[in-house]
Amino acid sequence: MLLSTVAGLLVPFLSWFCDGSRHTGPKTLSFQLRHYHANLEADPSTDYSLRSRAVKTHRPVSLSALAEARTRSIRFAQSALLDWDEDEVLGPDVESRETLLELAKMTNNAYLEPGEAGWYELGGDWNVSYPVGWEPDADGFRGHVFATPDNSTVVLSIKGTSAGYVGGGGPTSKKDKFNDNLLFSCCCARVDWTWTTVCDCYRGGWKCEQNCLERSLVEESLFYSIGTNLYYNLTYMYPESNIWIIGHSLGGSLASLLGVTFGAPVVAIESPGEKMAAGRLHLPSPVSRHLALRSIVPVSSELRTA
């Protein structure tokens, strides 16, 4: 897969720098793999380190008010005045090569189960019983959750789009492309006979009908909705923790959208631009929509493509 190729090129390159680096300022965090719905003890041999630093973010004062504002915008095309808190949280130190290397490995592992070819053994063997979306009959949103031993910081790593070649791509490929096209396509996936259309909103001339498309995006089965529910679960399980969100490709864009929603630090790798998707989802922001989303939430994009 694309990310494995990219990570394979990155690992030896970044490792060469990491061996001799000395970064004295930011705090170093030690992480362990965790189940997303069970707070289980982890084997200390699976620890690995990331460097962190303080970052500023904006968070809605009330998540219920945020949901009401989205509903009002979707149904009545009306804006609501929301109160936002500017907060300083602990986020990843994206200037640290060691940190980028470890986050890239975490993001790569979102595509895999422990023991599969391409899985990075970060500090020892990993034993995962209930990772995110890896049940035998699951065919949608996938990833892994990592946490520090003291639960001070939790990282949600979201899988991106699996290549859907003939006979390949895995069980999530269809829903991956479905979410890709709803969030980022300008023609409802009406490309050619090899593409599966994603809604009935096509209006000819390579265009979609905006209101129809936005209504299609509020389904609870779509990845953004699943991601918000998962984030709520994580905040319930780890109420005092800093939560970071990372991902590659579609996973990176979902991470960015969730980061905008909740004010969480984000690292996105090779992800499509999420501004249009945020508009389709009617995500409120504390500043003008004309400004980049990255100006209101600490989103770092690495190895980004056009």
C-alpha positions as CSV (number, residue, x, y, z in Angstrom):
1,M,0.0,0.0,0.0
2,L,1.1,3.6,-0.5
3,L,1.7,4.4,3.1
4,S,3.8,1.3,3.7
5,T,6.0,2.4,0.8
6,V,6.3,6.0,2.1
7,A,7.0,4.7,5.6
8,G,9.5,2.3,4.3
9,L,11.4,5.1,2.7
10,L,11.0,7.4,5.8
11,V,12.1,5.0,8.4
12,P,15.8,4.5,7.5
13,F,16.1,8.2,6.6
14,L,14.6,9.6,9.8
15,S,16.2,6.9,12.0
16,W,19.6,8.2,10.8
17,F,18.8,11.6,12.2
18,C,17.1,10.4,15.3
19,D,20.1,8.4,16.6
20,G,22.1,11.5,17.3
21,S,19.4,14.0,18.1
22,R,19.2,15.7,21.4
23,H,16.0,17.6,22.0
24,T,16.0,19.1,25.5
25,G,13.0,21.4,25.5
26,P,9.8,19.4,25.0
27,K,8.5,16.7,27.3
28,T,9.0,13.1,26.3
29,L,6.0,10.8,26.4
30,S,6.1,7.0,26.5
31,F,3.2,5.3,24.7
32,Q,1.5,1.9,24.8
33,L,-1.1,0.3,22.5
34,R,-4.6,0.3,24.0
35,H,-8.0,-1.1,23.3
36,Y,-10.5,1.7,22.4
37,H,-13.2,0.4,24.7
38,A,-11.3,-1.3,27.5
39,N,-8.8,0.3,29.8
40,L,-6.4,-2.7,30.1
41,E,-3.0,-3.0,31.5
42,A,-0.2,-3.0,28.9
43,D,3.1,-4.8,28.8
44,P,5.8,-2.3,29.7
45,S,8.0,-3.8,27.0
46,T,5.8,-2.3,24.3
47,D,6.7,1.3,25.3
48,Y,8.0,3.8,22.7
49,S,8.6,7.5,23.0
50,L,7.2,10.7,21.4
51,R,8.2,14.3,22.2
52,S,5.5,16.8,23.0
53,R,5.1,20.6,23.3
54,A,2.4,23.1,24.3
55,V,0.1,24.2,21.5
56,K,-2.9,26.5,21.4
57,T,-6.3,25.4,20.2
58,H,-9.9,26.5,20.2
59,R,-12.6,24.4,21.7
60,P,-16.4,25.0,21.8
61,V,-17.6,25.7,25.3
62,S,-20.5,23.3,24.9
63,L,-20.5,20.3,22.6
64,S,-24.3,20.3,22.7
65,A,-24.4,23.9,21.4
66,L,-22.0,22.8,18.7
67,A,-24.4,20.1,17.6
68,E,-27.3,22.5,17.7
69,A,-25.4,25.0,15.5
70,R,-24.6,22.3,12.9
71,T,-28.3,21.2,12.9
72,R,-29.5,24.8,12.5
73,S,-27.0,25.4,9.6
74,I,-27.9,22.2,7.8
75,R,-31.7,22.5,8.1
76,F,-32.2,26.3,7.9
77,A,-28.9,27.7,6.5
78,Q,-28.6,29.9,9.5
79,S,-25.5,30.6,11.5
80,A,-25.4,30.4,15.3
81,L,-23.1,32.4,17.6
82,L,-21.0,30.0,19.6
83,D,-18.7,30.6,22.5
84,W,-15.2,29.2,22.2
85,D,-12.4,28.7,24.6
86,E,-8.8,29.3,23.6
87,D,-6.8,26.6,25.4
88,E,-3.2,25.5,25.6
89,V,-2.8,21.7,25.4
90,L,0.0,19.2,25.1
91,G,0.5,18.3,21.5
92,P,3.1,16.4,19.4
93,D,6.4,18.1,18.7
94,V,6.3,18.0,14.9
95,E,9.8,19.5,14.7
96,S,11.2,16.4,16.3
97,R,12.2,13.8,13.6
98,E,11.9,11.1,16.2
99,T,8.3,12.1,16.9
100,L,7.4,12.2,13.2
101,L,9.0,8.8,12.7
102,E,7.0,7.2,15.6
103,L,3.7,8.9,14.4
104,A,4.3,7.6,10.9
105,K,4.7,4.1,12.3
106,M,1.5,4.5,14.3
107,T,-0.3,5.7,11.3
108,N,1.0,2.9,9.1
109,N,-0.2,0.4,11.8
110,A,-3.7,1.7,11.5
111,Y,-3.9,-0.3,8.2
112,L,-2.9,-3.6,9.8
113,E,-3.4,-6.0,12.6
114,P,-0.4,-6.9,14.8
115,G,1.7,-9.6,13.2
116,E,0.7,-8.7,9.6
117,A,3.5,-8.0,7.1
118,G,4.3,-4.3,7.3
119,W,3.3,-3.9,11.0
120,Y,6.0,-2.0,12.9
121,E,6.9,-3.7,16.2
122,L,7.4,-0.5,18.2
123,G,9.3,-1.7,21.3
124,G,8.2,-5.3,21.4
125,D,5.3,-7.6,20.6
126,W,1.8,-6.1,20.4
127,N,-1.2,-8.0,21.6
128,V,-4.5,-6.4,20.3
129,S,-7.8,-8.1,21.1
130,Y,-10.3,-5.3,20.4
131,P,-8.8,-2.6,18.2
132,V,-11.0,-0.1,16.5
133,G,-13.1,-1.6,13.7
134,W,-11.2,-4.9,13.3
135,E,-14.0,-7.2,14.3
136,P,-14.4,-10.2,11.8
137,D,-17.5,-8.7,10.2
138,A,-16.3,-5.0,10.2
139,D,-16.0,-3.3,6.9
140,G,-15.7,0.4,7.7
141,F,-13.9,2.8,10.0
142,R,-10.6,1.3,11.3
143,G,-7.6,2.2,13.4
144,H,-5.8,1.8,16.7
145,V,-5.7,3.6,20.0
146,F,-2.4,4.2,21.9
147,A,-1.9,5.6,25.4
148,T,0.8,6.6,27.8
149,P,1.1,4.4,30.9
150,D,-0.4,7.1,33.1
151,N,-3.2,7.8,30.5
152,S,-2.1,11.5,30.4
153,T,-2.1,11.3,26.5
154,V,-4.1,9.1,24.2
155,V,-3.5,8.9,20.4
156,L,-6.2,7.8,18.0
157,S,-4.7,6.5,14.7
158,I,-7.2,6.3,11.8
159,K,-6.8,4.2,8.7
160,G,-7.0,5.8,5.3
161,T,-8.4,4.4,2.0
162,S,-7.4,0.9,1.1
163,A,-6.7,0.5,-2.6
164,G,-9.7,-1.0,-4.3
165,Y,-8.2,-2.8,-7.2
166,V,-10.0,-5.8,-8.7
167,G,-10.1,-8.5,-6.1
168,G,-8.2,-6.4,-3.6
169,G,-8.4,-3.6,-1.1
170,G,-9.8,-5.6,1.7
171,P,-13.3,-5.4,3.3
172,T,-13.2,-1.6,3.9
173,S,-12.3,-0.6,0.4
174,K,-15.9,0.1,-0.7
175,K,-16.9,2.3,2.3
176,D,-13.5,4.0,2.2
177,K,-14.1,5.2,-1.4
178,F,-17.7,6.0,-0.5
179,N,-16.6,8.4,2.2
180,D,-13.8,9.8,0.0
181,N,-16.3,10.7,-2.7
182,L,-18.9,12.2,-0.4
183,L,-16.4,14.4,1.4
184,F,-14.1,15.4,-1.5
185,S,-15.7,14.7,-4.9
186,C,-17.2,17.5,-6.9
187,C,-19.2,15.2,-9.2
188,C,-20.7,12.6,-6.9
189,A,-18.2,10.0,-8.3
190,R,-19.8,10.2,-11.8
191,V,-16.4,9.7,-13.4
192,D,-16.8,6.7,-15.7
193,W,-18.4,3.2,-15.7
194,T,-15.7,1.9,-13.4
195,W,-16.8,4.2,-10.5
196,T,-19.7,3.6,-8.2
197,T,-21.9,6.6,-7.6
198,V,-22.3,7.7,-3.9
199,C,-25.7,9.5,-3.9
200,D,-28.5,10.7,-6.2
201,C,-27.3,14.3,-6.1
202,Y,-25.7,14.5,-9.6
203,R,-26.9,17.4,-11.7
204,G,-24.8,17.0,-14.8
205,G,-21.8,19.0,-16.0
206,W,-19.6,17.3,-13.4
207,K,-21.5,18.9,-10.5
208,C,-23.5,17.8,-7.5
209,E,-26.5,19.5,-5.9
210,Q,-25.1,20.9,-2.7
211,N,-28.1,20.5,-0.4
212,C,-28.7,16.9,-1.5
213,L,-25.1,16.1,-1.0
214,E,-25.0,17.6,2.5
215,R,-28.1,15.6,3.5
216,S,-26.3,12.5,2.4
217,L,-23.4,13.3,4.7
218,V,-25.4,13.2,8.0
219,E,-25.9,9.5,8.0
220,E,-24.7,7.9,11.2
221,S,-22.9,5.1,9.3
222,L,-20.5,7.6,7.7
223,F,-17.0,7.8,9.0
224,Y,-17.2,11.3,10.4
225,S,-20.1,10.4,12.6
226,I,-18.4,7.2,13.7
227,G,-15.3,9.2,14.5
228,T,-17.2,11.7,16.6
229,N,-18.9,8.9,18.6
230,L,-15.5,7.2,19.1
231,Y,-14.0,10.5,20.3
232,Y,-16.9,10.8,22.8
233,N,-16.1,7.3,24.0
234,L,-12.4,8.1,24.4
235,T,-13.2,11.3,26.4
236,Y,-15.5,9.2,28.6
237,M,-12.8,6.6,29.2
238,Y,-10.0,9.1,29.6
239,P,-11.6,12.3,31.0
240,E,-8.4,13.9,32.1
241,S,-6.2,12.9,29.1
242,N,-4.9,14.9,26.2
243,I,-6.2,13.2,23.0
244,W,-4.3,13.4,19.7
245,I,-5.7,12.3,16.4
246,I,-3.5,11.1,13.5
247,G,-4.1,9.5,10.1
248,H,-3.0,9.0,6.5
249,S,-5.0,9.8,3.4
250,L,-8.7,9.7,4.2
251,G,-7.7,9.0,7.8
252,G,-5.7,12.2,7.9
253,S,-8.6,14.3,6.7
254,L,-11.0,12.6,9.2
255,A,-8.4,13.4,11.9
256,S,-8.4,17.0,10.8
257,L,-12.2,17.2,10.8
258,L,-12.4,15.7,14.2
259,G,-9.7,18.0,15.4
260,V,-11.7,21.0,14.2
261,T,-14.8,19.7,15.9
262,F,-13.1,19.0,19.3
263,G,-10.0,21.2,19.3
264,A,-7.7,18.2,19.4
265,P,-4.1,18.3,18.1
266,V,-3.8,16.5,14.8
267,V,-1.1,15.2,12.5
268,A,-2.3,14.3,9.0
269,I,-0.1,12.5,6.5
270,E,-0.8,12.8,2.7
271,S,-4.4,13.8,3.3
272,P,-6.7,15.6,0.8
273,G,-7.7,19.1,1.8
274,E,-10.5,19.1,4.3
275,K,-11.9,22.7,4.0
276,M,-14.6,21.8,1.5
277,A,-15.5,18.7,3.5
278,A,-15.8,20.9,6.7
279,G,-18.2,23.1,4.8
280,R,-20.3,20.2,3.6
281,L,-20.5,19.0,7.2
282,H,-21.4,22.5,8.4
283,L,-18.7,22.5,11.1
284,P,-18.8,25.8,13.0
285,S,-15.5,27.6,13.6
286,P,-14.4,30.4,15.8
287,V,-13.0,32.4,12.9
288,S,-14.1,33.3,9.4
289,R,-14.5,30.3,7.1
290,H,-12.2,32.2,4.6
291,L,-9.3,31.4,6.9
292,A,-7.7,28.0,6.8
293,L,-8.9,25.5,9.4
294,R,-5.3,25.1,10.5
295,S,-5.4,28.6,11.9
296,I,-7.8,27.5,14.6
297,V,-6.7,24.0,15.5
298,P,-3.2,22.6,15.7
299,V,-3.2,20.4,12.5
300,S,0.2,19.4,11.1
301,S,0.3,17.9,7.6
302,E,3.4,15.9,6.7
303,L,4.4,14.6,3.2
304,R,1.2,16.3,1.9
305,T,0.4,15.8,-1.8
306,A,-1.7,18.1,-4.0
